[in-house]
């Protein structure tokens, strides 16, 4: 996942370019990634105490909630633009994640 941080910052740079620098988006993504990891760590600790599937859904909800709030606050967009650009980001990020995993799987298979 850490290898995808520069790519994630590039996606944010393309989607939210408004006279800003790539480095600003990179710092934003680093902070966002840190908060998401903290949320997932806390939710995994809660999952150890409470055994149910609700915590998995709560992780996804918290991730989307934090992502929407941070994008709205950092880029100063309206709610409609924030939701639209977040959906675009998630689509592009999912595609890049799939390509990355296929590339890693292919390289792993070739090295056997």
Gaussian input, Z-matrix of N, CA and C with variables (Angstrom, degrees):
# hf/3-21g

backbone

0 1
 N
 C     1     B1
 C     2     B2     1     A1
 N     3     B3     2     A2     1     D1
 C     4     B4     3     A3     2     D2
 C     5     B5     4     A4     3     D3
 N     6     B6     5     A5     4     D4
 C     7     B7     6     A6     5     D5
 C     8     B8     7     A7     6     D6
 N     9     B9     8     A8     7     D7
 C    10    B10     9     A9     8     D8
 C    11    B11    10    A10     9     D9
 N    12    B12    11    A11    10    D10
 C    13    B13    12    A12    11    D11
 C    14    B14    13    A13    12    D12
 N    15    B15    14    A14    13    D13
 C    16    B16    15    A15    14    D14
 C    17    B17    16    A16    15    D15
 N    18    B18    17    A17    16    D16
 C    19    B19    18    A18    17    D17
 C    20    B20    19    A19    18    D18
 N    21    B21    20    A20    19    D19
 C    22    B22    21    A21    20    D20
 C    23    B23    22    A22    21    D21
 N    24    B24    23    A23    22    D22
 C    25    B25    24    A24    23    D23
 C    26    B26    25    A25    24    D24
 N    27    B27    26    A26    25    D25
 C    28    B28    27    A27    26    D26
 C    29    B29    28    A28    27    D27
 N    30    B30    29    A29    28    D28
 C    31    B31    30    A30    29    D29
 C    32    B32    31    A31    30    D30
 N    33    B33    32    A32    31    D31
 C    34    B34    33    A33    32    D32
 C    35    B35    34    A34    33    D33
 N    36    B36    35    A35    34    D34
 C    37    B37    36    A36    35    D35
 C    38    B38    37    A37    36    D36
 N    39    B39    38    A38    37    D37
 C    40    B40    39    A39    38    D38
 C    41    B41    40    A40    39    D39
 N    42    B42    41    A41    40    D40
 C    43    B43    42    A42    41    D41
 C    44    B44    43    A43    42    D42
 N    45    B45    44    A44    43    D43
 C    46    B46    45    A45    44    D44
 C    47    B47    46    A46    45    D45
 N    48    B48    47    A47    46    D46
 C    49    B49    48    A48    47    D47
 C    50    B50    49    A49    48    D48
 N    51    B51    50    A50    49    D49
 C    52    B52    51    A51    50    D50
 C    53    B53    52    A52    51    D51
 N    54    B54    53    A53    52    D52
 C    55    B55    54    A54    53    D53
 C    56    B56    55    A55    54    D54
 N    57    B57    56    A56    55    D55
 C    58    B58    57    A57    56    D56
 C    59    B59    58    A58    57    D57
 N    60    B60    59    A59    58    D58
 C    61    B61    60    A60    59    D59
 C    62    B62    61    A61    60    D60
 N    63    B63    62    A62    61    D61
 C    64    B64    63    A63    62    D62
 C    65    B65    64    A64    63    D63
 N    66    B66    65    A65    64    D64
 C    67    B67    66    A66    65    D65
 C    68    B68    67    A67    66    D66
 N    69    B69    68    A68    67    D67
 C    70    B70    69    A69    68    D68
 C    71    B71    70    A70    69    D69
 N    72    B72    71    A71    70    D70
 C    73    B73    72    A72    71    D71
 C    74    B74    73    A73    72    D72
 N    75    B75    74    A74    73    D73
 C    76    B76    75    A75    74    D74
 C    77    B77    76    A76    75    D75
 N    78    B78    77    A77    76    D76
 C    79    B79    78    A78    77    D77
 C    80    B80    79    A79    78    D78
 N    81    B81    80    A80    79    D79
 C    82    B82    81    A81    80    D80
 C    83    B83    82    A82    81    D81
 N    84    B84    83    A83    82    D82
 C    85    B85    84    A84    83    D83
 C    86    B86    85    A85    84    D84
 N    87    B87    86    A86    85    D85
 C    88    B88    87    A87    86    D86
 C    89    B89    88    A88    87    D87
 N    90    B90    89    A89    88    D88
 C    91    B91    90    A90    89    D89
 C    92    B92    91    A91    90    D90
 N    93    B93    92    A92    91    D91
 C    94    B94    93    A93    92    D92
 C    95    B95    94    A94    93    D93
 N    96    B96    95    A95    94    D94
 C    97    B97    96    A96    95    D95
 C    98    B98    97    A97    96    D96
 N    99    B99    98    A98    97    D97
 C   100   B100    99    A99    98    D98
 C   101   B101   100   A100    99    D99
 N   102   B102   101   A101   100   D100
 C   103   B103   102   A102   101   D101
 C   104   B104   103   A103   102   D102
 N   105   B105   104   A104   103   D103
 C   106   B106   105   A105   104   D104
 C   107   B107   106   A106   105   D105
 N   108   B108   107   A107   106   D106
 C   109   B109   108   A108   107   D107
 C   110   B110   109   A109   108   D108
 N   111   B111   110   A110   109   D109
 C   112   B112   111   A111   110   D110
 C   113   B113   112   A112   111   D111
 N   114   B114   113   A113   112   D112
 C   115   B115   114   A114   113   D113
 C   116   B116   115   A115   114   D114
 N   117   B117   116   A116   115   D115
 C   118   B118   117   A117   116   D116
 C   119   B119   118   A118   117   D117
 N   120   B120   119   A119   118   D118
 C   121   B121   120   A120   119   D119
 C   122   B122   121   A121   120   D120
 N   123   B123   122   A122   121   D121
 C   124   B124   123   A123   122   D122
 C   125   B125   124   A124   123   D123
 N   126   B126   125   A125   124   D124
 C   127   B127   126   A126   125   D125
 C   128   B128   127   A127   126   D126
 N   129   B129   128   A128   127   D127
 C   130   B130   129   A129   128   D128
 C   131   B131   130   A130   129   D129
 N   132   B132   131   A131   130   D130
 C   133   B133   132   A132   131   D131
 C   134   B134   133   A133   132   D132
 N   135   B135   134   A134   133   D133
 C   136   B136   135   A135   134   D134
 C   137   B137   136   A136   135   D135
 N   138   B138   137   A137   136   D136
 C   139   B139   138   A138   137   D137
 C   140   B140   139   A139   138   D138
 N   141   B141   140   A140   139   D139
 C   142   B142   141   A141   140   D140
 C   143   B143   142   A142   141   D141
 N   144   B144   143   A143   142   D142
 C   145   B145   144   A144   143   D143
 C   146   B146   145   A145   144   D144
 N   147   B147   146   A146   145   D145
 C   148   B148   147   A147   146   D146
 C   149   B149   148   A148   147   D147
 N   150   B150   149   A149   148   D148
 C   151   B151   150   A150   149   D149
 C   152   B152   151   A151   150   D150
 N   153   B153   152   A152   151   D151
 C   154   B154   153   A153   152   D152
 C   155   B155   154   A154   153   D153
 N   156   B156   155   A155   154   D154
 C   157   B157   156   A156   155   D155
 C   158   B158   157   A157   156   D156
 N   159   B159   158   A158   157   D157
 C   160   B160   159   A159   158   D158
 C   161   B161   160   A160   159   D159
 N   162   B162   161   A161   160   D160
 C   163   B163   162   A162   161   D161
 C   164   B164   163   A163   162   D162
 N   165   B165   164   A164   163   D163
 C   166   B166   165   A165   164   D164
 C   167   B167   166   A166   165   D165
 N   168   B168   167   A167   166   D166
 C   169   B169   168   A168   167   D167
 C   170   B170   169   A169   168   D168
 N   171   B171   170   A170   169   D169
 C   172   B172   171   A171   170   D170
 C   173   B173   172   A172   171   D171
 N   174   B174   173   A173   172   D172
 C   175   B175   174   A174   173   D173
 C   176   B176   175   A175   174   D174
 N   177   B177   176   A176   175   D175
 C   178   B178   177   A177   176   D176
 C   179   B179   178   A178   177   D177
 N   180   B180   179   A179   178   D178
 C   181   B181   180   A180   179   D179
 C   182   B182   181   A181   180   D180
 N   183   B183   182   A182   181   D181
 C   184   B184   183   A183   182   D182
 C   185   B185   184   A184   183   D183
 N   186   B186   185   A185   184   D184
 C   187   B187   186   A186   185   D185
 C   188   B188   187   A187   186   D186
 N   189   B189   188   A188   187   D187
 C   190   B190   189   A189   188   D188
 C   191   B191   190   A190   189   D189
 N   192   B192   191   A191   190   D190
 C   193   B193   192   A192   191   D191
 C   194   B194   193   A193   192   D192
 N   195   B195   194   A194   193   D193
 C   196   B196   195   A195   194   D194
 C   197   B197   196   A196   195   D195
 N   198   B198   197   A197   196   D196
 C   199   B199   198   A198   197   D197
 C   200   B200   199   A199   198   D198
 N   201   B201   200   A200   199   D199
 C   202   B202   201   A201   200   D200
 C   203   B203   202   A202   201   D201
 N   204   B204   203   A203   202   D202
 C   205   B205   204   A204   203   D203
 C   206   B206   205   A205   204   D204
 N   207   B207   206   A206   205   D205
 C   208   B208   207   A207   206   D206
 C   209   B209   208   A208   207   D207
 N   210   B210   209   A209   208   D208
 C   211   B211   210   A210   209   D209
 C   212   B212   211   A211   210   D210
 N   213   B213   212   A212   211   D211
 C   214   B214   213   A213   212   D212
 C   215   B215   214   A214   213   D213
 N   216   B216   215   A215   214   D214
 C   217   B217   216   A216   215   D215
 C   218   B218   217   A217   216   D216
 N   219   B219   218   A218   217   D217
 C   220   B220   219   A219   218   D218
 C   221   B221   220   A220   219   D219
 N   222   B222   221   A221   220   D220
 C   223   B223   222   A222   221   D221
 C   224   B224   223   A223   222   D222
 N   225   B225   224   A224   223   D223
 C   226   B226   225   A225   224   D224
 C   227   B227   226   A226   225   D225
 N   228   B228   227   A227   226   D226
 C   229   B229   228   A228   227   D227
 C   230   B230   229   A229   228   D228
 N   231   B231   230   A230   229   D229
 C   232   B232   231   A231   230   D230
 C   233   B233   232   A232   231   D231
 N   234   B234   233   A233   232   D232
 C   235   B235   234   A234   233   D233
 C   236   B236   235   A235   234   D234
 N   237   B237   236   A236   235   D235
 C   238   B238   237   A237   236   D236
 C   239   B239   238   A238   237   D237
 N   240   B240   239   A239   238   D238
 C   241   B241   240   A240   239   D239
 C   242   B242   241   A241   240   D240
 N   243   B243   242   A242   241   D241
 C   244   B244   243   A243   242   D242
 C   245   B245   244   A244   243   D243
 N   246   B246   245   A245   244   D244
 C   247   B247   246   A246   245   D245
 C   248   B248   247   A247   246   D246
 N   249   B249   248   A248   247   D247
 C   250   B250   249   A249   248   D248
 C   251   B251   250   A250   249   D249
 N   252   B252   251   A251   250   D250
 C   253   B253   252   A252   251   D251
 C   254   B254   253   A253   252   D252
 N   255   B255   254   A254   253   D253
 C   256   B256   255   A255   254   D254
 C   257   B257   256   A256   255   D255
 N   258   B258   257   A257   256   D256
 C   259   B259   258   A258   257   D257
 C   260   B260   259   A259   258   D258
 N   261   B261   260   A260   259   D259
 C   262   B262   261   A261   260   D260
 C   263   B263   262   A262   261   D261
 N   264   B264   263   A263   262   D262
 C   265   B265   264   A264   263   D263
 C   266   B266   265   A265   264   D264
 N   267   B267   266   A266   265   D265
 C   268   B268   267   A267   266   D266
 C   269   B269   268   A268   267   D267
 N   270   B270   269   A269   268   D268
 C   271   B271   270   A270   269   D269
 C   272   B272   271   A271   270   D270
 N   273   B273   272   A272   271   D271
 C   274   B274   273   A273   272   D272
 C   275   B275   274   A274   273   D273
 N   276   B276   275   A275   274   D274
 C   277   B277   276   A276   275   D275
 C   278   B278   277   A277   276   D276
 N   279   B279   278   A278   277   D277
 C   280   B280   279   A279   278   D278
 C   281   B281   280   A280   279   D279
 N   282   B282   281   A281   280   D280
 C   283   B283   282   A282   281   D281
 C   284   B284   283   A283   282   D282
 N   285   B285   284   A284   283   D283
 C   286   B286   285   A285   284   D284
 C   287   B287   286   A286   285   D285
 N   288   B288   287   A287   286   D286
 C   289   B289   288   A288   287   D287
 C   290   B290   289   A289   288   D288
 N   291   B291   290   A290   289   D289
 C   292   B292   291   A291   290   D290
 C   293   B293   292   A292   291   D291
 N   294   B294   293   A293   292   D292
 C   295   B295   294   A294   293   D293
 C   296   B296   295   A295   294   D294
 N   297   B297   296   A296   295   D295
 C   298   B298   297   A297   296   D296
 C   299   B299   298   A298   297   D297
 N   300   B300   299   A299   298   D298
 C   301   B301   300   A300   299   D299
 C   302   B302   301   A301   300   D300
 N   303   B303   302   A302   301   D301
 C   304   B304   303   A303   302   D302
 C   305   B305   304   A304   303   D303
 N   306   B306   305   A305   304   D304
 C   307   B307   306   A306   305   D305
 C   308   B308   307   A307   306   D306
 N   309   B309   308   A308   307   D307
 C   310   B310   309   A309   308   D308
 C   311   B311   310   A310   309   D309
 N   312   B312   311   A311   310   D310
 C   313   B313   312   A312   311   D311
 C   314   B314   313   A313   312   D312
 N   315   B315   314   A314   313   D313
 C   316   B316   315   A315   314   D314
 C   317   B317   316   A316   315   D315
 N   318   B318   317   A317   316   D316
 C   319   B319   318   A318   317   D317
 C   320   B320   319   A319   318   D318
 N   321   B321   320   A320   319   D319
 C   322   B322   321   A321   320   D320
 C   323   B323   322   A322   321   D321
 N   324   B324   323   A323   322   D322
 C   325   B325   324   A324   323   D323
 C   326   B326   325   A325   324   D324
 N   327   B327   326   A326   325   D325
 C   328   B328   327   A327   326   D326
 C   329   B329   328   A328   327   D327
 N   330   B330   329   A329   328   D328
 C   331   B331   330   A330   329   D329
 C   332   B332   331   A331   330   D330
 N   333   B333   332   A332   331   D331
 C   334   B334   333   A333   332   D332
 C   335   B335   334   A334   333   D333

   B1=1.4455
   B2=1.5273
   B3=1.3267
   B4=1.4548
   B5=1.5239
   B6=1.3264
   B7=1.4549
   B8=1.5261
   B9=1.3163
   B10=1.4582
   B11=1.5308
   B12=1.3165
   B13=1.4668
   B14=1.5290
   B15=1.3408
   B16=1.4754
   B17=1.5297
   B18=1.3251
   B19=1.4625
   B20=1.5290
   B21=1.3139
   B22=1.4635
   B23=1.5272
   B24=1.3267
   B25=1.4665
   B26=1.5205
   B27=1.3270
   B28=1.4614
   B29=1.5247
   B30=1.3225
   B31=1.4658
   B32=1.5296
   B33=1.3341
   B34=1.4651
   B35=1.5250
   B36=1.3245
   B37=1.4602
   B38=1.5292
   B39=1.3216
   B40=1.4691
   B41=1.5263
   B42=1.3314
   B43=1.4627
   B44=1.5238
   B45=1.3212
   B46=1.4577
   B47=1.5248
   B48=1.3129
   B49=1.4616
   B50=1.5181
   B51=1.3017
   B52=1.4582
   B53=1.5247
   B54=1.3237
   B55=1.4538
   B56=1.5178
   B57=1.3100
   B58=1.4635
   B59=1.5227
   B60=1.3144
   B61=1.4554
   B62=1.5277
   B63=1.3118
   B64=1.4556
   B65=1.5300
   B66=1.3142
   B67=1.4634
   B68=1.5246
   B69=1.3239
   B70=1.4621
   B71=1.5291
   B72=1.3068
   B73=1.4595
   B74=1.5267
   B75=1.3322
   B76=1.4642
   B77=1.5308
   B78=1.3202
   B79=1.4686
   B80=1.5254
   B81=1.3274
   B82=1.4670
   B83=1.5260
   B84=1.3288
   B85=1.4623
   B86=1.5261
   B87=1.3212
   B88=1.4666
   B89=1.5278
   B90=1.3351
   B91=1.4598
   B92=1.5306
   B93=1.3097
   B94=1.4578
   B95=1.5262
   B96=1.3219
   B97=1.4665
   B98=1.5321
   B99=1.3125
   B100=1.4673
   B101=1.5234
   B102=1.3168
   B103=1.4614
   B104=1.5331
   B105=1.3266
   B106=1.4643
   B107=1.5208
   B108=1.3320
   B109=1.4600
   B110=1.5253
   B111=1.3273
   B112=1.4654
   B113=1.5306
   B114=1.3208
   B115=1.4679
   B116=1.5231
   B117=1.3354
   B118=1.4553
   B119=1.5274
   B120=1.3250
   B121=1.4696
   B122=1.5236
   B123=1.3302
   B124=1.4627
   B125=1.5292
   B126=1.3057
   B127=1.4632
   B128=1.5273
   B129=1.3325
   B130=1.4676
   B131=1.5267
   B132=1.3293
   B133=1.4651
   B134=1.5240
   B135=1.3264
   B136=1.4620
   B137=1.5243
   B138=1.3380
   B139=1.4635
   B140=1.5244
   B141=1.3251
   B142=1.4642
   B143=1.5175
   B144=1.3281
   B145=1.4587
   B146=1.5269
   B147=1.3238
   B148=1.4552
   B149=1.5233
   B150=1.3081
   B151=1.4629
   B152=1.5235
   B153=1.3552
   B154=1.4662
   B155=1.5246
   B156=1.3181
   B157=1.4589
   B158=1.5217
   B159=1.3052
   B160=1.4678
   B161=1.5195
   B162=1.3175
   B163=1.4625
   B164=1.5317
   B165=1.3179
   B166=1.4662
   B167=1.5177
   B168=1.3236
   B169=1.4609
   B170=1.5198
   B171=1.3231
   B172=1.4540
   B173=1.5260
   B174=1.3316
   B175=1.4731
   B176=1.5190
   B177=1.3227
   B178=1.4637
   B179=1.5279
   B180=1.3446
   B181=1.4572
   B182=1.5287
   B183=1.3340
   B184=1.4619
   B185=1.5178
   B186=1.3323
   B187=1.4563
   B188=1.5306
   B189=1.3265
   B190=1.4653
   B191=1.5224
   B192=1.3268
   B193=1.4639
   B194=1.5274
   B195=1.3266
   B196=1.4700
   B197=1.5196
   B198=1.3276
   B199=1.4506
   B200=1.5227
   B201=1.3243
   B202=1.4663
   B203=1.5268
   B204=1.3219
   B205=1.4693
   B206=1.5176
   B207=1.3283
   B208=1.4706
   B209=1.5209
   B210=1.3250
   B211=1.4679
   B212=1.5199
   B213=1.3264
   B214=1.4722
   B215=1.5204
   B216=1.3126
   B217=1.4654
   B218=1.5256
   B219=1.3273
   B220=1.4684
   B221=1.5264
   B222=1.3295
   B223=1.4574
   B224=1.5242
   B225=1.3208
   B226=1.4576
   B227=1.5180
   B228=1.3174
   B229=1.4568
   B230=1.5212
   B231=1.3294
   B232=1.4615
   B233=1.5251
   B234=1.3314
   B235=1.4625
   B236=1.5211
   B237=1.3317
   B238=1.4595
   B239=1.5340
   B240=1.3254
   B241=1.4655
   B242=1.5200
   B243=1.3209
   B244=1.4617
   B245=1.5240
   B246=1.3208
   B247=1.4635
   B248=1.5236
   B249=1.3231
   B250=1.4559
   B251=1.5351
   B252=1.3199
   B253=1.4620
   B254=1.5327
   B255=1.3153
   B256=1.4589
   B257=1.5232
   B258=1.3149
   B259=1.4668
   B260=1.5284
   B261=1.3293
   B262=1.4677
   B263=1.5234
   B264=1.3195
   B265=1.4631
   B266=1.5207
   B267=1.3416
   B268=1.4580
   B269=1.5239
   B270=1.3276
   B271=1.4696
   B272=1.5224
   B273=1.3405
   B274=1.4603
   B275=1.5252
   B276=1.3258
   B277=1.4567
   B278=1.5293
   B279=1.3281
   B280=1.4675
   B281=1.5194
   B282=1.3254
   B283=1.4645
   B284=1.5241
   B285=1.3153
   B286=1.4683
   B287=1.5243
   B288=1.3233
   B289=1.4590
   B290=1.5232
   B291=1.3251
   B292=1.4642
   B293=1.5272
   B294=1.3216
   B295=1.4631
   B296=1.5178
   B297=1.3257
   B298=1.4581
   B299=1.5329
   B300=1.3309
   B301=1.4638
   B302=1.5196
   B303=1.3220
   B304=1.4669
   B305=1.5190
   B306=1.3159
   B307=1.4661
   B308=1.5248
   B309=1.3159
   B310=1.4688
   B311=1.5245
   B312=1.3274
   B313=1.4634
   B314=1.5308
   B315=1.3160
   B316=1.4671
   B317=1.5240
   B318=1.3060
   B319=1.4613
   B320=1.5236
   B321=1.3119
   B322=1.4684
   B323=1.5276
   B324=1.3066
   B325=1.4766
   B326=1.5164
   B327=1.3100
   B328=1.4676
   B329=1.5245
   B330=1.3222
   B331=1.4665
   B332=1.5305
   B333=1.3244
   B334=1.4806
   B335=1.4754
   A1=112.02
   A2=116.37
   A3=118.54
   A4=111.88
   A5=117.07
   A6=120.14
   A7=111.68
   A8=116.37
   A9=120.41
   A10=113.42
   A11=118.24
   A12=120.24
   A13=111.79
   A14=119.66
   A15=117.56
   A16=112.81
   A17=116.85
   A18=120.13
   A19=110.60
   A20=116.99
   A21=121.16
   A22=110.49
   A23=116.22
   A24=119.69
   A25=110.96
   A26=117.48
   A27=120.80
   A28=110.98
   A29=117.28
   A30=120.55
   A31=109.76
   A32=116.92
   A33=119.94
   A34=110.82
   A35=117.34
   A36=121.78
   A37=110.31
   A38=116.99
   A39=120.91
   A40=110.98
   A41=116.83
   A42=120.17
   A43=113.71
   A44=117.21
   A45=120.96
   A46=112.78
   A47=117.60
   A48=120.24
   A49=110.03
   A50=115.30
   A51=121.91
   A52=107.63
   A53=116.06
   A54=119.94
   A55=112.94
   A56=116.89
   A57=120.46
   A58=110.01
   A59=115.18
   A60=121.79
   A61=110.44
   A62=114.81
   A63=121.22
   A64=110.88
   A65=116.72
   A66=121.42
   A67=112.13
   A68=117.61
   A69=120.60
   A70=111.02
   A71=116.50
   A72=120.88
   A73=110.61
   A74=116.07
   A75=120.29
   A76=110.88
   A77=117.19
   A78=120.92
   A79=110.23
   A80=117.10
   A81=121.09
   A82=110.70
   A83=116.86
   A84=121.02
   A85=111.00
   A86=117.76
   A87=120.36
   A88=111.09
   A89=116.21
   A90=119.54
   A91=111.43
   A92=116.55
   A93=120.61
   A94=110.80
   A95=116.57
   A96=120.89
   A97=110.55
   A98=117.13
   A99=120.74
   A100=111.47
   A101=116.51
   A102=120.22
   A103=110.66
   A104=116.78
   A105=119.81
   A106=110.29
   A107=117.72
   A108=120.26
   A109=111.15
   A110=117.94
   A111=120.41
   A112=111.09
   A113=116.30
   A114=119.82
   A115=110.25
   A116=116.82
   A117=119.95
   A118=111.45
   A119=118.53
   A120=121.19
   A121=109.87
   A122=116.62
   A123=119.97
   A124=111.50
   A125=116.19
   A126=119.12
   A127=111.39
   A128=117.65
   A129=120.15
   A130=111.01
   A131=117.06
   A132=119.91
   A133=110.61
   A134=116.82
   A135=120.38
   A136=110.03
   A137=116.43
   A138=120.75
   A139=111.81
   A140=117.00
   A141=120.19
   A142=111.56
   A143=116.34
   A144=121.08
   A145=111.95
   A146=116.93
   A147=122.21
   A148=107.52
   A149=115.92
   A150=120.30
   A151=110.58
   A152=115.57
   A153=120.17
   A154=109.73
   A155=115.63
   A156=120.45
   A157=112.40
   A158=116.58
   A159=120.71
   A160=111.58
   A161=117.68
   A162=120.08
   A163=111.46
   A164=118.32
   A165=120.76
   A166=111.37
   A167=116.35
   A168=120.28
   A169=111.17
   A170=116.34
   A171=120.37
   A172=111.32
   A173=117.71
   A174=121.33
   A175=110.77
   A176=116.00
   A177=120.37
   A178=110.20
   A179=116.55
   A180=120.55
   A181=111.22
   A182=117.02
   A183=120.10
   A184=111.81
   A185=117.32
   A186=120.48
   A187=110.73
   A188=116.94
   A189=120.38
   A190=111.81
   A191=116.15
   A192=120.91
   A193=110.94
   A194=116.89
   A195=120.87
   A196=110.50
   A197=117.05
   A198=120.85
   A199=111.46
   A200=116.76
   A201=120.31
   A202=112.23
   A203=116.52
   A204=119.29
   A205=112.24
   A206=116.82
   A207=119.81
   A208=111.40
   A209=117.01
   A210=119.06
   A211=110.06
   A212=116.49
   A213=119.24
   A214=111.36
   A215=117.20
   A216=121.08
   A217=111.49
   A218=117.53
   A219=121.30
   A220=112.01
   A221=116.61
   A222=119.89
   A223=113.47
   A224=117.93
   A225=121.80
   A226=114.05
   A227=117.26
   A228=121.99
   A229=111.16
   A230=114.85
   A231=119.05
   A232=108.02
   A233=115.72
   A234=119.12
   A235=111.55
   A236=116.95
   A237=120.26
   A238=110.83
   A239=116.94
   A240=120.26
   A241=111.31
   A242=116.26
   A243=120.07
   A244=110.51
   A245=117.12
   A246=120.71
   A247=110.10
   A248=117.31
   A249=121.54
   A250=111.23
   A251=116.82
   A252=119.98
   A253=111.57
   A254=117.60
   A255=120.19
   A256=110.47
   A257=116.89
   A258=120.02
   A259=110.20
   A260=116.90
   A261=120.21
   A262=110.93
   A263=116.44
   A264=120.00
   A265=110.65
   A266=117.24
   A267=120.50
   A268=111.81
   A269=117.53
   A270=120.65
   A271=110.07
   A272=117.21
   A273=120.22
   A274=111.88
   A275=116.19
   A276=119.52
   A277=110.90
   A278=116.75
   A279=120.06
   A280=111.31
   A281=116.49
   A282=119.80
   A283=111.77
   A284=116.65
   A285=119.48
   A286=110.97
   A287=117.37
   A288=121.22
   A289=110.83
   A290=116.62
   A291=119.80
   A292=111.25
   A293=117.20
   A294=120.65
   A295=110.64
   A296=116.63
   A297=121.42
   A298=110.62
   A299=117.32
   A300=120.29
   A301=112.21
   A302=117.38
   A303=120.19
   A304=110.30
   A305=116.82
   A306=121.19
   A307=111.36
   A308=117.07
   A309=120.99
   A310=110.52
   A311=117.61
   A312=120.66
   A313=111.27
   A314=116.35
   A315=120.57
   A316=110.76
   A317=116.99
   A318=120.14
   A319=111.23
   A320=116.78
   A321=120.41
   A322=110.89
   A323=116.52
   A324=120.31
   A325=111.03
   A326=117.57
   A327=120.90
   A328=112.34
   A329=116.56
   A330=118.90
   A331=112.89
   A332=117.61
   A333=120.39
   A334=111.89
   D1=-31.93
   D2=-178.72
   D3=-69.25
   D4=-24.28
   D5=177.13
   D6=-71.45
   D7=-21.25
   D8=-178.60
   D9=-88.94
   D10=-4.49
   D11=-178.65
   D12=-62.14
   D13=-45.87
   D14=176.87
   D15=-62.29
   D16=-36.16
   D17=177.77
   D18=-67.53
   D19=-39.66
   D20=177.01
   D21=-62.52
   D22=-42.06
   D23=177.59
   D24=-64.15
   D25=-35.80
   D26=177.07
   D27=-65.60
   D28=-39.83
   D29=177.18
   D30=-63.02
   D31=-44.16
   D32=176.98
   D33=-63.01
   D34=-39.41
   D35=179.68
   D36=-61.64
   D37=-42.45
   D38=-179.69
   D39=-70.03
   D40=-43.58
   D41=-177.42
   D42=-72.89
   D43=-34.62
   D44=-171.59
   D45=-117.13
   D46=24.34
   D47=-178.42
   D48=-66.94
   D49=121.93
   D50=177.50
   D51=-150.34
   D52=62.17
   D53=-178.81
   D54=71.67
   D55=20.23
   D56=-178.70
   D57=-103.99
   D58=167.07
   D59=-179.60
   D60=-99.20
   D61=155.38
   D62=178.10
   D63=-58.94
   D64=-37.54
   D65=-177.66
   D66=-61.69
   D67=-34.54
   D68=177.20
   D69=-63.61
   D70=-40.06
   D71=178.51
   D72=-70.57
   D73=-35.46
   D74=178.40
   D75=-64.09
   D76=-43.69
   D77=177.66
   D78=-64.66
   D79=-41.18
   D80=176.95
   D81=-58.88
   D82=-45.99
   D83=-178.72
   D84=-66.23
   D85=-38.38
   D86=177.49
   D87=-61.68
   D88=-44.10
   D89=177.88
   D90=-65.85
   D91=-43.24
   D92=179.47
   D93=-62.37
   D94=-43.58
   D95=179.45
   D96=-62.17
   D97=-39.57
   D98=178.89
   D99=-63.48
   D100=-44.30
   D101=179.99
   D102=-66.38
   D103=-40.15
   D104=178.88
   D105=-64.02
   D106=-41.62
   D107=177.29
   D108=-62.98
   D109=-39.74
   D110=177.70
   D111=-64.05
   D112=-41.80
   D113=177.40
   D114=-60.91
   D115=-45.00
   D116=-178.83
   D117=-66.74
   D118=-36.14
   D119=176.75
   D120=-64.03
   D121=-46.94
   D122=179.38
   D123=-62.79
   D124=-41.19
   D125=179.65
   D126=-67.46
   D127=-34.89
   D128=176.45
   D129=-67.48
   D130=-36.54
   D131=175.74
   D132=-65.56
   D133=-40.67
   D134=177.24
   D135=-65.39
   D136=-36.48
   D137=178.81
   D138=-62.42
   D139=-31.25
   D140=176.98
   D141=-66.87
   D142=-33.97
   D143=-178.66
   D144=-83.57
   D145=-39.46
   D146=-176.78
   D147=-115.94
   D148=119.58
   D149=-176.21
   D150=-97.91
   D151=92.07
   D152=174.63
   D153=-157.06
   D154=170.58
   D155=-178.13
   D156=-87.62
   D157=-5.88
   D158=-179.65
   D159=-62.77
   D160=-32.84
   D161=-177.25
   D162=-66.73
   D163=-31.54
   D164=176.44
   D165=-64.07
   D166=-43.60
   D167=176.93
   D168=-67.35
   D169=-35.79
   D170=178.87
   D171=-65.91
   D172=-35.37
   D173=176.01
   D174=-60.54
   D175=-46.68
   D176=-179.09
   D177=-64.36
   D178=-44.94
   D179=179.41
   D180=-61.32
   D181=-45.74
   D182=179.81
   D183=-63.84
   D184=-39.69
   D185=177.71
   D186=-60.81
   D187=-48.52
   D188=-179.76
   D189=-65.22
   D190=-39.33
   D191=178.95
   D192=-63.06
   D193=-47.47
   D194=179.36
   D195=-64.60
   D196=-42.01
   D197=179.37
   D198=-60.60
   D199=-47.61
   D200=178.72
   D201=-62.23
   D202=-45.66
   D203=-179.46
   D204=-63.95
   D205=-42.84
   D206=-178.36
   D207=-67.98
   D208=-41.39
   D209=179.02
   D210=-64.76
   D211=-42.97
   D212=179.22
   D213=-62.63
   D214=-43.66
   D215=-177.91
   D216=-70.40
   D217=-45.93
   D218=-174.13
   D219=-71.02
   D220=-42.15
   D221=-175.61
   D222=-97.02
   D223=-8.34
   D224=175.73
   D225=63.39
   D226=41.26
   D227=-178.75
   D228=-94.93
   D229=165.20
   D230=172.01
   D231=-74.18
   D232=167.38
   D233=-178.87
   D234=-63.46
   D235=-38.63
   D236=-179.29
   D237=-64.33
   D238=-47.16
   D239=178.10
   D240=-65.15
   D241=-36.44
   D242=179.55
   D243=-63.16
   D244=-46.73
   D245=-179.74
   D246=-64.97
   D247=-44.71
   D248=-178.91
   D249=-61.08
   D250=-48.99
   D251=-177.83
   D252=-71.04
   D253=-29.49
   D254=175.31
   D255=-67.21
   D256=-40.93
   D257=176.60
   D258=-62.81
   D259=-44.51
   D260=176.98
   D261=-60.16
   D262=-43.79
   D263=178.81
   D264=-59.99
   D265=-46.21
   D266=-178.09
   D267=-63.89
   D268=-35.65
   D269=176.85
   D270=-65.90
   D271=-50.38
   D272=-179.60
   D273=-64.01
   D274=-38.51
   D275=179.63
   D276=-67.43
   D277=-40.62
   D278=177.78
   D279=-62.68
   D280=-42.77
   D281=177.50
   D282=-62.70
   D283=-43.87
   D284=179.59
   D285=-67.48
   D286=-33.60
   D287=177.02
   D288=-66.38
   D289=-42.28
   D290=177.65
   D291=-63.86
   D292=-44.10
   D293=178.44
   D294=-62.14
   D295=-41.09
   D296=179.62
   D297=-62.80
   D298=-46.05
   D299=-179.79
   D300=-67.30
   D301=-37.28
   D302=176.03
   D303=-64.56
   D304=-41.53
   D305=178.00
   D306=-63.01
   D307=-44.32
   D308=178.92
   D309=-65.29
   D310=-42.32
   D311=178.98
   D312=-64.37
   D313=-40.16
   D314=178.65
   D315=-65.49
   D316=-45.07
   D317=178.99
   D318=-65.20
   D319=-36.38
   D320=177.63
   D321=-66.98
   D322=-41.77
   D323=179.33
   D324=-66.63
   D325=-36.72
   D326=179.86
   D327=-71.59
   D328=-26.01
   D329=-178.42
   D330=-83.25
   D331=-7.61
   D332=179.79
   D333=-73.16

